[in-house]
Amino acid sequence: MTGFICIITETLPAGLLPQMASSLKVSHALTGQLVTAYAMGSLLAAIPLTIATQGWRRRNVLLFTIVGFLLFNSITAFSANYGLTLTARFFAGVAAGLAWSLLAGYARRMVAVSQQGKAMAIAMVGTPVALSLGVPLGTWLGAVIGWRSAFAGISALTLMLIIWVLAKVPDYPGQASHERLPLYRVFRTPGVRPVLSVVIAWMLAHNILYTFIAPFVAQAGLGAHVDVVLLVFGLAALIAIGITGRVIDRHLRISVLASLATFAAVSLLFVWVSQIPAVIYTGVAIWGLTFGGAATLLQTALADTAGEGADIALSMNVVAWNSAIAGGGIVGGLLLDNWGAQAFSPVLFILLMTAFLIAWLSRKRGFRPGLRQVDIKK
């Protein structure tokens, strides 16, 4: 549920852009910066806040992030001032940066080592649910009852989540001072940098296509059906979460390599036949299947590799992931302006094959074959 709130809080302004621009009396371009401010908050806060809260009890950190969502989404819902709204969005992003650094490690601590991958898959299911169902529903509600009501609804959901966490979520101690690893040492841990490199290359490829999906599918005459295309993607991603939960603890390496190779093959197919609607729908469904388990696979690989430095490594993952989101918008925009949407496919193929090669070479540390065998302290 926390992951769901993170994603829907991040992406909702994109679906409500016209209404928010009109209400706040600013241009669409300035309203779009509400998404940018959220991403910047996550980028800047993830690592320092994770380090600062290493010694806190884990449930207190989780509640701290959720209360942040409650506070700053409520301010967004009632604010009539653009500057105040932009500030609230930035600090909502700060809460998200800490949440994403925490969630994976927290889910792993609740179960035996042999079940950590499956636990991660369950914990991450909020992301594709928000992308496939939550954002379209929030956008529709915003259009029907107003964008402020949509954000107020998220706050109400967050309040329920706080009660749920207090009632049901187990608590764990933070790390003692002698157990904490410095940032540079975690970054230099063998295998951490290759996993982060795969995150950046894979997510950059994904976000180039996802951010500019409308002009891409317009090549096949599907410009008026972007919502259906994204629904196909989201439903396929949900299916992938279920598959990932079944295979991750035994076949993490194979799953990563297969996902990258399959997405690369789809991008290569799009080079020649991106004008055929049936191919677009089929390709988007396969893309969703390769992406749905990506967060679970990559965060599990990173946490396994980092060991006691898992929380710090996962905060680096937040920075890498959000950098790829921003980079997807920049690179995709440059490609679109200079060469058109047809330029996406070959660039995607190059990025994905680069990620595949890095993962392939990281056999000893990062993406190891066989059963996951790690010693994570409870």
VMD Tcl script that draws the C-alpha trace (Angstrom):
set ca {
  {0.00 0.00 0.00}
  {2.89 2.37 0.73}
  {4.34 1.67 -2.71}
  {0.93 2.29 -4.27}
  {0.70 5.68 -2.53}
  {4.25 6.58 -3.61}
  {3.47 5.94 -7.28}
  {0.01 7.48 -7.41}
  {1.26 10.59 -5.56}
  {4.08 10.94 -8.07}
  {2.08 10.48 -11.27}
  {-1.37 11.90 -10.49}
  {-0.55 15.51 -11.51}
  {0.24 14.30 -15.04}
  {-3.34 13.08 -15.42}
  {-4.84 16.15 -13.76}
  {-2.60 18.73 -15.43}
  {-5.31 20.86 -17.15}
  {-7.47 21.12 -14.02}
  {-4.52 21.91 -11.74}
  {-3.13 24.51 -14.16}
  {-6.48 26.28 -14.32}
  {-7.04 26.19 -10.57}
  {-3.52 27.37 -9.66}
  {-3.56 29.95 -12.47}
  {-0.27 28.86 -14.05}
  {0.74 27.41 -17.42}
  {0.70 23.72 -18.26}
  {4.50 23.79 -18.41}
  {4.74 25.11 -14.83}
  {2.15 22.61 -13.65}
  {4.28 19.85 -15.15}
  {7.07 20.89 -12.79}
  {4.99 19.49 -9.92}
  {6.10 16.05 -11.13}
  {9.69 17.28 -11.48}
  {9.69 18.69 -7.92}
  {8.56 15.31 -6.55}
  {11.35 13.49 -8.42}
  {13.93 16.03 -7.23}
  {12.83 15.53 -3.62}
  {13.38 11.78 -3.96}
  {16.75 12.23 -5.66}
  {18.14 14.63 -3.09}
  {16.77 13.03 0.07}
  {17.04 9.26 -0.43}
  {20.68 8.76 0.53}
  {21.10 11.36 3.34}
  {17.77 10.49 5.00}
  {18.49 6.76 4.82}
  {21.87 7.31 6.48}
  {20.36 9.63 9.11}
  {17.65 7.11 10.08}
  {19.80 3.95 10.08}
  {19.64 3.74 13.87}
  {15.87 4.30 14.12}
  {13.50 1.43 14.69}
  {12.18 0.36 11.32}
  {8.47 0.88 11.96}
  {9.13 4.42 13.16}
  {10.90 5.18 9.88}
  {8.02 3.67 7.90}
  {5.48 5.74 9.85}
  {7.62 8.86 9.38}
  {7.43 8.45 5.59}
  {3.70 7.72 5.57}
  {2.92 10.72 7.78}
  {4.93 12.76 5.26}
  {2.56 11.66 2.50}
  {-0.46 12.46 4.67}
  {0.82 15.96 5.47}
  {2.06 17.04 2.04}
  {-0.77 15.51 0.00}
  {-3.21 17.29 2.33}
  {-1.39 20.58 1.76}
  {-1.56 19.94 -2.00}
  {-5.30 19.27 -1.75}
  {-6.03 22.57 0.01}
  {-3.35 24.88 -1.38}
  {-4.42 27.68 -3.72}
  {-0.85 28.94 -4.16}
  {1.48 27.48 -6.79}
  {4.63 28.05 -4.73}
  {3.17 26.28 -1.70}
  {1.94 23.42 -3.88}
  {5.37 23.06 -5.50}
  {7.01 22.97 -2.07}
  {4.54 20.35 -0.82}
  {5.28 18.24 -3.89}
  {9.01 18.46 -3.25}
  {8.63 17.23 0.33}
  {6.22 14.48 -0.73}
  {9.09 13.35 -2.97}
  {11.42 13.47 0.03}
  {9.06 11.08 1.84}
  {9.02 8.82 -1.21}
  {12.81 8.74 -1.44}
  {13.05 7.43 2.13}
  {10.14 5.02 1.61}
  {11.68 3.35 -1.44}
  {15.00 2.99 0.43}
  {13.19 1.28 3.31}
  {10.49 -0.94 1.80}
  {12.63 -3.63 0.18}
  {14.81 -4.24 3.22}
  {11.79 -4.18 5.54}
  {9.91 -6.79 3.51}
  {13.02 -9.01 3.43}
  {13.37 -8.94 7.23}
  {9.85 -10.32 7.77}
  {10.57 -13.71 6.18}
  {13.19 -16.46 5.92}
  {16.02 -15.93 3.43}
  {14.49 -18.52 1.09}
  {11.30 -16.43 0.86}
  {12.82 -12.96 0.53}
  {12.34 -12.74 -3.23}
  {8.69 -13.73 -2.99}
  {8.15 -11.26 -0.14}
  {9.67 -8.52 -2.31}
  {7.36 -9.40 -5.18}
  {4.32 -9.08 -2.92}
  {5.57 -5.83 -1.38}
  {6.22 -4.29 -4.80}
  {2.80 -5.15 -6.27}
  {1.53 -1.67 -5.40}
  {3.63 -0.17 -8.20}
  {1.99 -1.87 -11.22}
  {-1.44 -1.62 -9.54}
  {-0.99 2.15 -9.24}
  {0.29 2.47 -12.80}
  {-2.39 0.30 -14.39}
  {-5.44 1.09 -12.24}
  {-4.73 3.76 -9.62}
  {-3.63 6.59 -11.88}
  {-6.44 6.18 -14.45}
  {-8.97 5.96 -11.58}
  {-7.49 9.01 -9.85}
  {-7.50 10.95 -13.12}
  {-11.14 10.03 -13.73}
  {-12.12 10.99 -10.17}
  {-10.24 14.26 -10.54}
  {-12.20 15.05 -13.69}
  {-15.53 14.14 -12.06}
  {-15.20 15.57 -8.55}
  {-12.16 17.85 -8.87}
  {-8.40 17.37 -8.57}
  {-8.37 18.50 -4.93}
  {-10.73 15.69 -4.00}
  {-8.42 13.19 -5.70}
  {-5.49 14.29 -3.49}
  {-7.76 14.38 -0.43}
  {-8.71 10.80 -1.23}
  {-5.04 9.80 -1.19}
  {-4.70 11.45 2.22}
  {-7.68 9.48 3.53}
  {-6.12 6.27 2.20}
  {-2.84 7.23 3.90}
  {-4.58 7.75 7.23}
  {-6.02 4.25 6.95}
  {-2.53 2.96 6.16}
  {-1.09 4.51 9.34}
  {-3.68 2.64 11.42}
  {-2.96 -0.58 9.49}
  {0.81 -0.28 10.08}
  {0.32 0.35 13.81}
  {-1.98 -2.66 14.09}
  {-0.22 -5.23 11.91}
  {3.34 -4.40 10.83}
  {6.11 -5.95 13.00}
  {8.88 -3.71 14.27}
  {12.65 -4.24 14.01}
  {15.61 -2.41 15.54}
  {17.78 -0.13 13.47}
  {21.47 -0.78 12.97}
  {23.84 -0.18 15.88}
  {26.54 2.39 15.19}
  {29.27 -0.26 14.88}
  {27.23 -2.14 12.24}
  {26.71 0.81 9.91}
  {28.75 0.89 6.73}
  {29.86 4.22 5.23}
  {28.45 5.24 1.87}
  {31.71 4.89 -0.08}
  {32.29 1.37 1.27}
  {28.81 0.20 0.23}
  {29.30 1.74 -3.23}
  {32.63 -0.08 -3.61}
  {31.20 -3.45 -2.54}
  {31.84 -5.89 -5.42}
  {28.69 -6.24 -7.50}
  {26.90 -3.09 -6.32}
  {28.08 -0.88 -9.20}
  {27.18 -3.42 -11.92}
  {23.65 -3.78 -10.50}
  {23.23 0.01 -10.36}
  {24.52 0.26 -13.95}
  {21.90 -2.25 -15.07}
  {19.23 -0.24 -13.21}
  {20.20 2.95 -15.05}
  {20.45 1.40 -18.54}
  {17.27 -0.69 -18.19}
  {15.15 2.05 -16.65}
  {16.44 4.66 -19.09}
  {15.26 2.48 -21.96}
  {11.92 1.88 -20.24}
  {11.29 5.55 -19.48}
  {12.16 6.78 -22.97}
  {9.34 4.61 -24.28}
  {6.93 5.04 -21.36}
  {7.25 8.83 -21.19}
  {6.67 9.27 -24.91}
  {4.30 6.37 -25.47}
  {1.69 8.68 -27.08}
  {3.80 9.80 -30.08}
  {5.27 6.29 -30.38}
  {1.92 4.50 -30.73}
  {0.61 7.34 -32.93}
  {2.83 5.86 -35.66}
  {0.35 2.96 -35.77}
  {-2.70 5.25 -35.64}
  {-3.27 4.58 -31.93}
  {-2.89 8.16 -30.73}
  {-6.49 8.19 -29.48}
  {-6.05 4.87 -27.65}
  {-3.08 5.56 -25.39}
  {-5.20 4.70 -22.33}
  {-5.89 1.22 -23.73}
  {-2.22 0.72 -24.60}
  {-1.19 1.64 -21.05}
  {-3.88 -0.63 -19.61}
  {-2.45 -3.54 -21.62}
  {1.01 -2.67 -20.29}
  {-0.22 -2.42 -16.69}
  {-2.14 -5.70 -16.73}
  {0.86 -7.51 -18.24}
  {3.07 -5.99 -15.52}
  {0.69 -7.34 -12.85}
  {0.97 -10.83 -14.32}
  {4.75 -10.47 -14.31}
  {4.74 -9.75 -10.57}
  {3.09 -13.12 -9.95}
  {5.59 -14.91 -12.18}
  {8.53 -13.14 -10.55}
  {7.40 -14.16 -7.07}
  {7.52 -17.81 -8.14}
  {10.93 -17.79 -9.80}
  {13.05 -15.09 -8.15}
  {14.49 -17.12 -5.26}
  {15.72 -19.87 -7.59}
  {16.30 -18.12 -10.90}
  {17.06 -14.43 -10.30}
  {19.94 -14.27 -12.80}
  {18.03 -16.06 -15.55}
  {14.97 -13.86 -14.95}
  {17.00 -10.65 -15.31}
  {18.78 -11.85 -18.47}
  {15.55 -13.18 -20.01}
  {13.69 -9.93 -19.29}
  {16.42 -7.78 -20.83}
  {16.83 -10.01 -23.87}
  {13.09 -10.16 -24.50}
  {12.61 -6.39 -24.16}
  {15.59 -5.90 -26.51}
  {14.00 -8.25 -29.05}
  {10.72 -6.31 -28.87}
  {12.56 -3.01 -29.38}
  {14.34 -4.49 -32.39}
  {10.98 -5.65 -33.78}
  {9.63 -2.13 -33.36}
  {12.40 -0.82 -35.64}
  {10.61 -2.36 -38.64}
  {6.94 -2.85 -37.72}
  {5.92 -0.07 -35.35}
  {3.17 1.01 -37.78}
  {1.02 -2.09 -37.24}
  {-1.52 -1.81 -34.36}
  {-1.56 -5.55 -33.58}
  {2.22 -5.56 -33.30}
  {2.12 -2.54 -30.97}
  {-0.39 -4.16 -28.63}
  {1.52 -7.46 -28.62}
  {4.85 -5.73 -28.14}
  {3.52 -3.55 -25.30}
  {2.13 -6.64 -23.54}
  {5.50 -8.39 -23.78}
  {7.23 -5.21 -22.60}
  {4.91 -5.16 -19.57}
  {5.77 -8.78 -18.81}
  {9.49 -7.96 -18.86}
  {9.08 -4.83 -16.73}
  {6.61 -5.93 -14.04}
  {9.19 -7.83 -12.02}
  {12.10 -5.46 -12.69}
  {11.93 -3.56 -9.40}
  {11.76 -6.80 -7.42}
  {14.59 -8.47 -9.34}
  {16.95 -5.50 -9.25}
  {16.35 -4.55 -5.62}
  {16.76 -8.17 -4.53}
  {20.03 -8.48 -6.46}
  {21.27 -5.20 -4.99}
  {20.31 -6.04 -1.40}
  {21.83 -9.53 -1.66}
  {25.07 -8.06 -2.99}
  {25.31 -5.24 -0.43}
  {24.61 -7.46 2.61}
  {24.68 -5.33 5.77}
  {24.81 -2.23 3.60}
  {21.50 -3.10 1.91}
  {19.55 -0.04 3.08}
  {22.28 2.33 1.86}
  {22.54 0.46 -1.45}
  {18.78 0.64 -1.89}
  {18.90 4.41 -1.33}
  {21.42 4.53 -4.20}
  {18.90 2.57 -6.23}
  {16.31 5.32 -5.60}
  {18.77 7.89 -6.99}
  {19.62 5.70 -9.99}
  {15.94 4.95 -10.70}
  {14.82 8.58 -10.51}
  {17.80 9.71 -12.56}
  {16.70 7.28 -15.24}
  {13.17 8.71 -15.10}
  {14.53 12.23 -15.61}
  {16.97 10.99 -18.23}
  {14.20 9.24 -20.12}
  {12.36 12.53 -20.45}
  {15.47 14.41 -21.60}
  {16.85 11.77 -24.01}
  {13.41 10.87 -25.34}
  {12.60 14.54 -25.91}
  {15.83 15.10 -27.84}
  {15.23 12.01 -29.97}
  {11.62 13.02 -30.65}
  {12.49 16.60 -31.59}
  {15.40 15.68 -33.86}
  {14.54 12.33 -35.42}
  {10.96 11.49 -34.47}
  {9.48 8.59 -32.49}
  {10.99 6.05 -34.90}
  {14.39 6.81 -33.31}
  {13.33 5.31 -29.96}
  {13.62 1.65 -30.95}
  {17.32 1.48 -31.94}
  {18.33 3.50 -28.86}
  {16.29 1.17 -26.65}
  {17.99 -1.83 -28.22}
  {21.48 -0.42 -27.55}
  {20.66 0.42 -23.91}
  {19.07 -2.96 -23.22}
  {21.91 -4.93 -24.79}
  {24.36 -2.88 -22.71}
  {22.41 -3.80 -19.57}
  {22.30 -7.45 -20.70}
  {26.08 -7.53 -21.20}
  {26.74 -6.00 -17.75}
  {24.38 -8.49 -16.09}
  {25.92 -11.39 -18.04}
  {29.43 -10.45 -16.91}
  {28.33 -10.01 -13.27}
  {28.14 -13.73 -12.61}
  {30.21 -13.83 -9.42}
  {28.74 -10.78 -7.69}
  {25.57 -8.93 -8.60}
  {23.64 -11.47 -10.64}
  {24.69 -14.87 -9.38}
  {23.26 -18.13 -10.77}
  {21.30 -20.69 -8.79}
  {19.54 -20.41 -5.47}
  {19.76 -17.16 -3.54}
  {22.00 -17.77 -0.52}
  {22.60 -14.72 1.64}
  {23.05 -14.15 5.34}
  {20.80 -11.25 6.30}
  {20.50 -10.49 10.00}
  {17.05 -10.38 11.48}
}
mol new
graphics top color blue
foreach p $ca { graphics top sphere $p radius 0.5 }
foreach p [lrange $ca 0 end-1] q [lrange $ca 1 end] { graphics top cylinder $p $q radius 0.2 }
display resetview
